[in-house]
Amino acid sequence: MPPKIKIIMVLFTEFLGFLLVVLILWANEVLDIPHEFFGSPPTPINWAEALFESVLVMLLGLYVIFVSWFVFVGIENPTVKEQICPVCKKIKTGDTRSVFAESSDTPDTRNMEQNLCPECLDKIIKQICEGEHEE
């Protein structure tokens, strides 16, 4: 199944979930479920309360769907951001890592994502493991 279809399915399921909560709130208000099923005293329909609760639930639902959409779009279409290893300063572009000499054409590394390269990660793991054996 394509990722776009999965995203739409998740967002639609979230929407249906919040819609179901609103329907339950209205059913409770109109049908007086506690009175019908649990024998509590009957209460009159409070339209203002039901409307207020519905608006709050729908605002929360819109927020959750909005955040989910941005998370999924960010996962599906990650920004093409270069990565730099903070240890050896190798810059990853695509699948390759290369070292840039200090010159005027060196890319601006302030906006790059810092991510350890596999070689530096292996060195750090070996150093940590050796440190544990010494103690």
C-alpha positions in Angstrom: 0.0 0.0 0.0 1.5 3.4 -0.9 2.5 5.6 2.0 0.1 8.4 0.9 -2.9 6.0 1.3 -1.6 5.0 4.8 -1.4 8.6 5.8 -4.9 9.3 4.6 -6.2 6.2 6.4 -4.7 7.3 9.7 -6.0 10.9 9.4 -9.4 9.6 8.4 -9.4 7.2 11.4 -8.5 10.0 13.7 -11.3 12.1 12.2 -13.8 9.3 12.7 -12.6 8.8 16.3 -13.3 12.4 17.2 -16.6 12.4 15.4 -17.6 9.3 17.4 -16.8 11.2 20.6 -19.0 14.1 19.5 -21.8 11.7 18.6 -21.5 10.0 22.0 -21.6 13.4 23.8 -24.8 14.3 21.9 -26.4 10.9 22.4 -25.7 11.2 26.1 -27.3 14.7 26.2 -30.3 13.9 24.1 -31.0 10.3 25.2 -29.9 10.9 28.9 -28.0 7.6 29.0 -27.2 7.7 32.7 -31.0 7.9 33.5 -31.9 5.2 30.9 -29.3 2.6 31.9 -28.1 3.4 35.4 -31.2 4.8 37.1 -29.8 8.2 37.9 -32.2 11.1 38.1 -33.4 12.5 34.7 -31.8 15.7 33.5 -33.1 18.2 30.9 -31.2 18.6 27.6 -28.6 21.3 28.0 -28.0 22.5 24.4 -25.3 25.0 25.4 -23.2 22.4 27.3 -23.5 19.9 24.4 -22.5 22.5 21.9 -19.6 23.8 24.0 -18.3 20.2 24.5 -18.6 19.5 20.8 -16.7 22.6 19.8 -13.9 21.7 22.3 -13.7 18.1 21.1 -13.6 19.2 17.4 -10.9 21.8 18.1 -8.8 19.1 19.9 -9.5 16.8 16.9 -8.4 19.4 14.4 -5.3 20.0 16.4 -4.4 16.3 16.6 -5.1 15.8 12.8 -3.1 18.9 12.0 -0.1 17.7 14.0 -0.4 14.2 12.6 -0.5 15.5 9.1 2.7 17.5 9.6 4.4 14.6 11.2 3.5 12.2 8.4 4.3 14.7 5.6 7.7 15.3 7.3 8.3 11.6 7.4 7.2 11.0 3.9 9.0 13.9 2.3 12.0 14.7 4.5 13.7 17.9 3.6 16.9 17.3 1.8 19.2 18.4 4.5 22.9 17.8 4.5 24.4 16.1 7.5 27.8 16.8 9.1 29.6 14.5 11.5 30.5 16.6 14.5 33.7 14.5 15.1 35.4 14.2 11.7 33.5 17.0 9.9 32.6 14.8 7.0 29.6 16.1 5.1 27.0 13.6 3.9 25.3 14.4 0.6 23.1 11.6 -0.7 24.8 8.3 0.2 28.4 9.6 0.3 30.4 11.4 2.9 33.3 13.7 2.0 35.6 16.1 3.7 35.7 19.7 2.6 38.8 21.7 2.9 38.6 25.0 4.7 38.1 27.5 1.8 35.7 30.1 0.6 33.5 27.4 -1.2 33.0 25.4 2.0 29.2 25.0 2.7 27.6 26.7 5.6 27.6 24.1 8.3 25.4 26.0 10.8 22.2 24.8 9.2 23.3 21.2 8.7 22.0 18.3 10.7 24.6 16.8 13.0 24.8 13.1 12.7 27.7 10.8 13.5 29.2 9.0 10.5 29.5 5.2 10.8 33.3 5.3 11.3 33.1 7.8 14.1 30.2 5.9 15.7 32.2 2.7 15.6 35.2 4.4 17.2 33.1 5.9 20.0 31.4 2.5 20.7 34.8 0.8 20.8 36.1 3.5 23.3 33.1 3.0 25.5 33.4 -0.8 25.4 37.2 -0.6 26.3 36.4 1.8 29.1 33.9 -0.7 30.6 36.5 -3.5 30.5 39.1 -1.5 32.4 36.9 -0.9 35.4 
